[in-house]
Amino acid sequence: MVTTDRRDADDRELTPAESLALIDSTLRTTRDALAFSEWPFYAIWGLAWGVAFTVTHLARSTVDAPLAQMPDGAVGAVWLVCVGAAIAATGVIVAHGSRGLAGTTARMGRRLGLSWFAAFAAAGPLGALLDLDEHEFGALFVFVVALLYLGQGAAFADDLQLGVGVWLLAVDVVALAVGPAWFNLVLALFGAGAFGVAAVVARRGPQRVGLADG
């Protein structure tokens, strides 16, 4: 039998340009499979952050504000309700949008969820071990969220999530720089506000992929 090194056209090596095109096509297919709109996530978490950080600022205010000197337990309860409600709403939306997904796409969704859970599960004990002040712990919380958005934005070539991550990092630094008295107000205005802007942009743009929670 005569052998030959000739390959079928389908078996030839891809050029760099063709490889990039294949990667881009695969990414788009995955994004389409997870194509539930992100704007509700941004809106939900923007509201949660806005309420929680605003209440915290008013409770820590030294002026004669309605919520001034609110007990720590009450402030903690506000955070628990806001974050808990946002997590529950996020879970419902993700469960509905992921219905029927299987294989690689389903695993990707689970890994995204696990990444967020692991990050926050570690942030709590880390803040306690470092004996962080209240506003420093808040800065750690925002920092973790920003890094997660940066990672998702880079992984999915999502400019909106990447932009949110960069913006939150900048706001976090500014909030720490202005000091504890204004830390929560800065995040209420420019942290929660960023989610509001992102919700509007996502609502007008195409469907995107990822867990845009915070």
C-alpha positions in Angstrom: 0.0 0.0 0.0 1.3 3.5 -0.9 1.1 6.0 1.9 1.1 9.8 1.5 1.5 12.8 3.7 -1.3 14.5 1.9 -4.1 15.6 4.3 -7.7 16.3 3.7 -8.6 20.0 3.5 -10.6 19.6 6.7 -7.5 18.3 8.5 -5.1 21.0 7.6 -3.6 23.2 10.3 -5.4 26.5 10.9 -3.6 29.7 10.3 -3.3 32.2 13.3 -6.1 34.3 11.8 -8.4 31.3 11.4 -7.6 30.1 15.0 -8.5 33.6 16.4 -11.7 33.5 14.3 -12.6 30.0 15.7 -12.0 31.2 19.3 -14.1 34.2 18.7 -16.9 32.1 17.2 -16.8 29.7 20.1 -16.9 32.6 22.6 -19.9 34.1 20.8 -21.7 30.7 20.8 -21.1 30.4 24.5 -22.3 33.9 25.2 -25.4 33.3 23.1 -26.2 30.1 25.1 -26.0 32.2 28.3 -27.9 35.1 26.7 -30.1 36.4 29.4 -29.9 40.2 29.8 -27.7 41.6 32.5 -29.6 44.8 33.1 -31.8 43.4 35.9 -28.6 42.3 37.8 -27.1 45.8 37.6 -30.5 47.4 38.6 -31.0 45.1 41.5 -27.5 45.5 42.9 -27.4 49.2 42.3 -30.6 49.5 44.4 -29.2 47.3 47.1 -25.9 49.2 47.3 -27.6 52.5 47.1 -29.9 51.8 50.1 -27.3 50.0 52.2 -24.5 52.5 51.8 -26.9 55.5 52.2 -28.3 54.2 55.4 -24.9 53.4 56.7 -23.7 57.0 55.9 -26.7 58.6 57.6 -26.3 56.3 60.6 -22.7 57.2 61.1 -23.3 60.9 60.5 -22.3 63.3 63.3 -25.0 65.8 62.3 -28.6 65.8 63.4 -29.8 63.5 60.7 -32.9 61.3 61.0 -30.9 58.1 61.1 -27.9 59.5 63.1 -26.4 57.1 65.6 -28.5 54.2 64.5 -27.4 51.1 66.4 -24.9 48.8 64.7 -27.4 45.9 64.8 -30.0 47.9 62.9 -27.4 48.9 60.3 -26.3 45.3 60.0 -30.0 44.3 59.5 -30.4 46.8 56.7 -27.3 45.2 54.9 -28.6 41.7 55.5 -32.0 42.6 54.0 -30.6 44.5 51.0 -27.9 41.9 50.1 -30.1 38.9 50.9 -32.9 40.2 48.7 -30.5 41.0 45.9 -28.9 37.5 46.1 -32.4 35.9 46.1 -33.5 37.9 43.1 -30.2 37.2 41.3 -30.6 33.5 42.0 -34.2 33.5 40.5 -33.1 35.3 37.4 -30.0 33.0 36.9 -32.1 29.9 37.4 -34.7 31.0 34.9 -32.1 32.1 32.3 -30.0 28.9 32.7 -32.9 26.6 32.3 -32.2 23.9 29.7 -28.4 24.6 29.6 -26.1 21.6 29.7 -22.5 20.6 29.0 -19.7 23.2 28.9 -22.2 26.1 29.1 -23.8 24.8 32.3 -20.4 24.1 33.9 -19.3 27.7 33.0 -22.4 29.1 34.8 -21.7 27.0 37.9 -18.1 28.0 38.0 -19.1 31.7 37.8 -21.4 31.3 40.7 -18.8 29.3 42.7 -16.2 32.1 42.0 -18.5 34.8 43.5 -19.4 32.6 46.5 -15.8 31.6 47.2 -14.6 35.2 46.9 -17.1 36.5 49.5 -16.8 33.5 51.7 -13.1 34.3 52.0 -13.5 38.1 52.3 -15.5 37.9 55.5 -12.9 35.9 57.6 -10.1 37.9 55.9 -11.6 41.2 57.1 -12.0 39.8 60.6 -8.5 38.4 60.8 -7.0 41.7 59.6 -9.2 43.5 62.2 -10.4 46.0 59.6 -12.5 49.0 60.6 -16.0 49.2 59.2 -15.1 51.4 56.3 -12.0 49.3 55.5 -14.1 46.2 55.5 -16.4 47.9 53.0 -13.4 48.8 50.9 -12.4 45.1 50.8 -15.9 44.2 49.8 -15.9 46.6 46.9 -12.4 45.6 45.9 -13.5 41.9 45.6 -16.5 42.9 43.5 -14.3 45.0 41.2 -11.8 42.2 40.7 -14.6 39.7 39.8 -16.0 42.1 37.3 -12.5 42.6 35.8 -12.1 38.9 35.5 -15.4 38.3 33.9 -15.0 41.3 31.5 -11.6 39.9 30.4 -12.8 36.3 30.1 -15.9 37.1 28.0 -14.6 40.2 26.1 -17.3 42.2 27.8 -16.4 45.9 27.8 -19.3 46.8 30.1 -18.2 44.5 32.9 -14.6 45.4 32.4 -15.6 49.1 32.7 -17.6 48.5 35.8 -14.6 46.7 37.4 -12.2 49.6 36.6 -14.7 52.2 37.8 -15.3 50.4 41.1 -11.6 50.2 41.7 -11.2 53.9 41.2 -14.3 54.8 43.3 -13.0 52.5 46.1 -9.6 54.3 46.2 -11.3 57.7 46.2 -13.7 56.6 49.0 -10.9 55.5 51.2 -8.9 58.7 50.4 -11.7 61.0 51.6 -11.9 59.2 54.9 -14.5 57.3 57.0 -16.9 60.2 57.3 -17.6 60.3 53.6 -16.7 56.7 52.5 -20.2 55.3 52.5 -21.7 58.4 50.7 -19.1 58.2 47.9 -20.0 54.5 47.4 -23.7 55.2 47.6 -23.4 57.9 44.9 -20.7 56.6 42.6 -20.6 52.9 43.4 -24.4 52.3 43.3 -24.6 54.9 40.6 -22.3 52.9 38.4 -24.6 50.0 38.5 -27.5 52.2 37.5 -25.6 53.5 34.5 -24.6 50.0 33.6 -28.2 48.9 33.8 -29.2 51.5 31.3 -26.4 50.6 28.9 -27.1 46.9 29.2 -30.8 47.5 28.7 -30.1 49.3 25.4 -27.4 46.9 24.2 -27.2 43.3 23.2 -27.7 40.4 25.6 -24.5 39.6 27.6 -23.1 36.8 29.6 -22.0 36.5 33.2 -23.3 37.0 36.7 -23.4 40.7 37.0 -24.2 40.7 40.7 -22.3 42.6 43.4 
